């Protein structure tokens, strides 16, 4: 998979900021804000270009999965029966 807009074999397996935003369904501005807060997927900066290494961004996305929690029976919340 060519993951950078200008193909460079040395960068195969990295996503550009634009591609990461598209995959996550957010704006590039959101990624920048997350980086400024120390949040979001791991990244590297190469010549002022932000790149997301494939194993790291896949792990990040995998960790974002949330499983539904079975709700407790109604009476456990203090309701009178």
Buried (B, 14 or more C-beta within 10 A) or exposed (E): EEBBEEEEEEBEEBBBBEBBBEBBEBEBEEBBEBBEEEEBBEBEEEEEEBBBBBEBBBEBEEEEEEEEEEEEEEEEEEEEE
